[in-house]
Amino acid sequence: MRAILGKLKGDRVIWFIVAALSLFSVLAVYSSTGTLAYRFQAGNTEYYLIRHFIIMVLGFLLMFVAHKIKYTYYSRLSQLAIILAVPLLLLTLLMGTNINEASRWITLPVINITFQSSDFAKLALIMYIARMLTKKQEQIKDFKSAFVPIIVPVILVCGFILPANLSTAIILFATSVVLMFIGRVSMKYIMALIFLGVVLMSVFIAILLRSPDTGRLYTWKNRVENFIDKENADTYQSDQAKIAIATGGVTGKMPGNSTQRNFLPHAYSDFIYAIIIEEYGLVGGFMVLMLYLILLFRGVRIAHRSPGTFGAFLAAGLTFSLVFQAMINMAVTVGLLPVTGQPLPMVSMGGTSLWFTSLAIGIILSVSRKVEELESQEGGEYVAA
């Protein structure tokens, strides 16, 4: 065990957070997939547990490899990644696998692996913005030479994600805005961009509420209407989540004793936080929330201590993206936001989405590994100038 721990470099607290979230994940997924097992696996309740465990192990391997790569190499990789991401998103939109009236998935030929191209695009865009902000620091206040090259890929990627996955597009756009603010982009450009985004979103929602009840537009319209008008809406998912939270109490029903897992749709993914609270109570729910807040703190700390601007932007962008997604998932579960379909990072059952999350955390750890090396060389805490 000591030999294995010795090979794990970087922020030890983040490694602990990953281990803790993974433990919650294994227990909650095993508990919440019973209905799936009886429906599709003839009652073999271990099937999804083993499947999820294998996916998690592969995710740890990806995280380990990513944290061993020098973080500056990701600057070069981002160029190739963004070139691949844009056409891949377009291809998904036009020819992707349609699930729940949304073309989010694409199947890779030969290896026959299906994944959400938006997961890859998120990682690619954040790395690319970090690279561009670093390269353009001398002209960062200039509209043509700095702002335009940064905002164009943001518009393209978020625009191609939006038709099938509105919530992911919003999270990625918000992360991009935060990165631009940290990167000293002119506030007048950022405020103009936010204003434009709010106006376009308001127009979009207005059109949505008056659109015919067809396709993905109907799904969004239904979710917005259900959230606004709870008295006359179909709030089955939210109601079941609230029942799970209410019956969980302070200490919960203990592992494996959830009853709402039999009634709550997507209890193993979108609403897994409700199952955690039902079985582990408000204590368990608070622990999960604190783990993400500590991850946010450590990510910002790594960014502050990074020896280079690229590492700082990279760590900050990836951390904000993961924590934003987690907060939205938990806010949906407790009824503060309309249903979005966002999984809880490192906890929800998933495939390639968990792998891309693992890669993101591995890259953050790669930056922290460099900070750790500099601190050991200088015999104290290293803080970037």
C-alpha positions in Angstrom: 0.0 0.0 0.0 2.8 2.4 0.9 4.5 1.7 -2.5 1.3 2.5 -4.3 0.7 5.7 -2.4 4.3 6.7 -3.1 3.5 6.7 -6.8 0.7 9.1 -6.4 2.0 12.6 -6.7 0.3 16.0 -6.5 -2.3 17.2 -4.0 -3.0 14.5 -1.5 -6.2 16.1 -0.4 -7.6 15.8 -4.0 -6.6 12.1 -4.0 -8.5 11.7 -0.8 -11.6 13.5 -2.2 -11.5 11.2 -5.3 -11.3 8.1 -3.0 -14.2 9.4 -0.8 -16.5 10.3 -3.7 -15.7 6.9 -5.3 -16.7 5.1 -2.1 -20.0 7.0 -2.0 -20.4 6.2 -5.7 -19.9 2.4 -5.3 -22.3 2.2 -2.4 -25.0 4.4 -3.9 -24.8 2.8 -7.4 -25.1 -0.7 -5.9 -28.1 0.4 -3.9 -29.9 2.3 -6.6 -29.5 -0.2 -9.5 -31.7 -2.9 -8.1 -34.7 -2.0 -10.4 -32.4 -2.0 -13.4 -31.0 -5.4 -12.4 -34.5 -7.0 -12.2 -35.6 -5.3 -15.4 -32.6 -6.1 -17.6 -30.4 -8.6 -15.9 -32.8 -11.2 -14.4 -32.2 -9.9 -10.9 -28.4 -10.0 -11.0 -27.9 -7.1 -8.7 -24.1 -7.5 -8.8 -24.0 -6.9 -12.6 -24.1 -3.1 -12.5 -21.9 -2.9 -9.4 -19.1 -4.9 -11.2 -19.6 -2.9 -14.4 -19.4 0.4 -12.5 -16.4 -0.8 -10.5 -14.5 -1.7 -13.7 -15.3 1.7 -15.3 -14.0 3.4 -12.1 -10.8 1.4 -12.1 -10.2 2.4 -15.7 -10.9 6.0 -14.7 -8.3 5.8 -12.0 -5.8 4.5 -14.5 -6.6 7.4 -16.8 -6.3 9.8 -13.9 -2.9 8.3 -12.9 -1.5 8.5 -16.5 -2.8 12.1 -16.9 -1.2 13.3 -13.6 2.1 11.8 -14.7 2.2 13.8 -17.9 3.9 17.2 -17.6 1.0 19.8 -17.6 2.6 22.0 -20.3 2.1 19.2 -22.8 -1.6 19.7 -22.5 -1.1 23.1 -24.1 -0.1 21.5 -27.4 -2.7 18.7 -27.1 -5.4 21.3 -26.8 -4.8 22.5 -30.4 -5.5 19.0 -31.7 -8.3 18.4 -29.3 -10.2 21.6 -30.3 -9.8 20.8 -34.0 -11.3 17.3 -33.3 -14.0 18.6 -30.9 -15.9 21.0 -33.3 -16.5 18.6 -36.2 -17.2 15.8 -33.7 -19.9 17.9 -32.1 -21.4 18.7 -35.5 -21.3 15.1 -36.5 -23.0 14.1 -33.3 -25.7 16.7 -33.9 -26.4 15.4 -37.4 -25.8 11.7 -37.1 -25.4 10.9 -33.4 -27.3 8.2 -31.6 -30.6 9.5 -30.4 -31.5 8.7 -26.8 -34.4 10.5 -25.0 -34.9 12.7 -28.1 -31.4 14.1 -27.8 -28.4 13.4 -30.1 -25.7 13.5 -27.5 -23.9 10.2 -28.2 -21.7 9.1 -31.0 -20.4 5.6 -31.6 -16.7 5.2 -32.6 -16.2 2.8 -35.5 -14.2 -0.4 -35.1 -14.0 -0.3 -31.2 -17.8 0.3 -31.0 -17.7 2.6 -28.0 -20.5 5.1 -27.5 -19.8 8.4 -25.7 -21.1 11.9 -25.3 -18.9 14.1 -27.5 -19.8 17.1 -25.2 -17.6 15.5 -22.5 -14.6 15.5 -24.8 -15.5 19.0 -26.1 -15.6 20.4 -22.5 -12.1 19.2 -21.8 -10.8 20.4 -25.1 -12.3 23.9 -24.9 -11.1 24.6 -21.3 -7.5 23.5 -22.2 -7.6 25.6 -25.4 -8.9 28.7 -23.6 -6.1 28.3 -21.0 -3.6 28.1 -23.8 -5.0 31.2 -25.6 -5.2 33.3 -22.5 -1.6 32.4 -21.8 -0.4 33.2 -25.3 -2.4 36.5 -25.5 -1.5 38.0 -22.1 0.5 40.9 -23.7 -2.5 41.9 -25.9 -5.2 40.6 -23.6 -7.2 43.9 -23.6 -7.3 44.1 -27.4 -10.6 43.0 -29.0 -9.4 41.7 -32.3 -6.1 40.1 -31.4 -7.1 38.6 -28.0 -10.9 38.5 -27.4 -12.0 37.3 -30.8 -9.6 34.2 -31.0 -10.8 33.2 -27.5 -14.6 33.7 -28.0 -14.9 32.1 -31.4 -14.2 28.5 -30.2 -16.4 29.2 -27.2 -19.4 30.2 -29.4 -18.8 27.2 -31.8 -18.5 24.6 -29.1 -21.3 25.8 -26.9 -23.5 26.5 -29.9 -23.1 22.9 -31.2 -23.7 21.4 -27.7 -26.8 23.6 -26.9 -29.4 21.9 -29.2 -29.0 18.5 -27.5 -27.7 19.5 -24.1 -28.6 22.9 -22.9 -27.4 22.6 -19.3 -23.9 21.4 -20.4 -23.7 24.4 -22.8 -24.6 26.8 -20.0 -22.0 25.3 -17.6 -19.3 25.4 -20.2 -20.1 29.0 -21.2 -20.1 30.1 -17.5 -16.7 28.3 -17.0 -15.4 30.1 -20.1 -16.5 33.5 -18.7 -14.9 32.8 -15.3 -11.7 31.9 -17.1 -11.7 35.0 -19.2 -12.2 37.1 -16.0 -9.3 35.4 -14.3 -7.3 35.9 -17.5 -7.7 39.7 -17.4 -9.9 40.0 -20.5 -11.4 43.5 -20.6 -14.4 43.7 -18.3 -16.4 45.6 -21.0 -16.1 42.7 -23.3 -17.0 40.2 -20.6 -20.0 42.2 -19.5 -21.2 42.7 -23.1 -20.8 38.9 -23.6 -22.8 38.2 -20.4 -25.5 40.7 -21.4 -25.8 39.1 -24.9 -26.0 35.7 -23.3 -28.8 36.7 -21.0 -30.7 38.4 -23.8 -30.3 35.3 -26.1 -31.3 33.0 -23.3 -34.4 35.1 -22.5 -35.4 35.1 -26.1 -34.7 31.3 -26.3 -36.9 30.6 -23.3 -39.7 32.9 -24.6 -39.7 31.0 -28.0 -39.5 27.7 -26.1 -42.6 28.4 -24.1 -44.5 29.2 -27.3 -43.1 26.4 -29.4 -45.0 23.3 -30.6 -44.8 20.3 -28.3 -42.2 18.4 -30.5 -38.8 16.8 -30.0 -36.2 18.2 -27.7 -37.9 21.6 -27.5 -40.8 19.9 -25.8 -38.5 18.4 -23.2 -37.0 21.8 -22.3 -40.3 23.5 -22.4 -41.8 20.9 -20.1 -39.0 21.2 -17.6 -39.1 25.0 -17.5 -42.9 25.0 -17.2 -42.8 22.3 -14.5 -40.3 24.4 -12.5 -42.2 27.7 -12.8 -45.7 26.3 -12.3 -45.3 23.5 -9.7 -49.0 23.4 -8.8 -50.3 22.4 -12.3 -47.2 20.5 -13.5 -45.9 17.0 -13.6 -43.2 17.1 -10.9 -42.9 13.3 -10.4 -39.1 13.2 -10.5 -38.7 16.2 -8.2 -41.4 14.9 -5.8 -39.7 11.5 -5.5 -36.4 13.2 -4.8 -37.9 15.3 -2.1 -39.5 12.3 -0.5 -36.1 10.6 -0.4 -34.6 13.6 1.2 -37.4 14.0 3.7 -37.4 10.4 4.8 -33.6 10.3 5.1 -33.7 12.6 8.1 -30.4 13.5 9.8 -28.6 10.2 9.8 -30.4 8.3 7.0 -31.8 4.8 6.7 -28.3 3.3 6.4 -26.7 1.8 3.2 -29.0 -0.3 1.0 -32.2 0.7 2.8 -33.5 3.2 0.3 -37.1 2.9 -0.8 -37.3 5.7 -3.3 -34.8 4.0 -5.5 -37.8 1.9 -6.7 -39.7 5.0 -7.7 -37.2 7.7 -8.6 -36.2 7.7 -12.3 -32.4 7.7 -12.9 -31.7 7.2 -9.2 -28.3 5.9 -10.2 -27.3 9.0 -12.2 -29.1 12.3 -12.3 -30.7 11.8 -8.9 -28.1 9.8 -7.1 -27.6 12.6 -4.5 -31.2 12.0 -3.3 -30.4 8.3 -2.7 -27.2 9.4 -0.8 -29.3 11.7 1.5 -32.0 9.0 2.0 -29.5 6.4 3.1 -26.9 8.6 4.8 -29.1 11.5 5.9 -28.3 15.1 5.9 -24.9 14.2 7.4 -24.0 12.2 4.3 -25.4 14.9 1.9 -23.4 17.5 3.7 -20.2 15.4 3.5 -20.6 15.1 -0.2 -21.2 18.8 -0.6 -18.1 19.6 1.5 -16.0 17.3 -0.6 -16.8 19.4 -3.7 -16.3 22.7 -1.9 -12.9 21.4 -0.6 -12.1 20.4 -4.2 -12.9 24.0 -5.3 -10.6 25.4 -2.6 -7.7 23.0 -3.5 -8.1 23.7 -7.2 -8.0 27.5 -6.6 -5.0 27.0 -4.3 -3.2 25.0 -7.0 -4.0 27.7 -9.6 -2.6 30.4 -7.3 0.6 28.4 -6.7 1.1 27.3 -10.3 4.6 28.2 -11.7 3.0 29.3 -15.0 -0.1 31.1 -16.2 -1.2 28.1 -18.3 -1.2 25.8 -15.3 -3.1 28.4 -13.3 -5.8 28.8 -16.0 -5.9 25.0 -16.6 -6.4 24.1 -12.9 -8.9 26.9 -12.3 -11.0 26.1 -15.5 -11.2 22.4 -14.9 -12.0 22.8 -11.2 -14.8 25.3 -11.8 -16.3 23.1 -14.5 -16.4 20.1 -12.2 -17.7 22.0 -9.2 -20.3 23.9 -11.2 -21.7 20.6 -12.5 -21.8 19.1 -9.1 -23.6 22.1 -7.6 -26.2 22.1 -10.4 -26.8 18.4 -9.9 -27.4 18.9 -6.2 -29.5 22.0 -6.7 -31.8 20.1 -9.1 -32.1 17.3 -6.5 -33.3 19.6 -3.7 -35.6 21.5 -6.1 -33.6 24.8 -6.5 -33.3 24.3 -10.3 -35.3 22.6 -13.0 -34.3 19.1 -14.1 -31.2 19.2 -16.2 -29.9 15.7 -16.7 -26.4 16.5 -15.3 -24.7 13.6 -13.5 -22.8 14.1 -10.2 -19.1 14.0 -11.1 -17.2 10.9 -9.8 -20.4 9.6 -8.1 -23.1 9.0 -10.7 -23.0 5.7 -12.7 -21.6 6.3 -16.1 -19.1 5.3 -18.7 -17.1 7.7 -20.7 -18.4 10.7 -18.8 -16.6 9.3 -15.7 -13.5 8.7 -17.7 -13.4 12.3 -18.9 -14.0 13.5 -15.4 -11.0 11.3 -14.3 -8.9 12.9 -17.0 -9.8 16.4 -15.8 -8.9 15.6 -12.2 -5.7 14.0 -13.5 -4.7 17.2 -15.3 -5.4 19.2 -12.2 -3.1 16.8 -10.2 -0.5 17.2 -12.9 -0.3 20.9 -12.2 -0.2 20.3 -8.5 2.6 17.8 -9.0 4.7 20.5 -10.5 3.9 22.8 -7.6 4.9 20.0 -5.2 8.2 19.5 -7.0 9.1 23.2 -6.8 8.1 23.4 -3.1 10.4 20.4 -2.3 13.3 22.0 -4.2 12.9 25.3 -2.5 12.2 23.7 0.9 9.0 25.5 1.5 5.7 26.7 0.1 6.0 27.8 -3.5 3.8 30.7 -4.6 3.8 32.0 -8.2 4.9 35.5 -8.7 
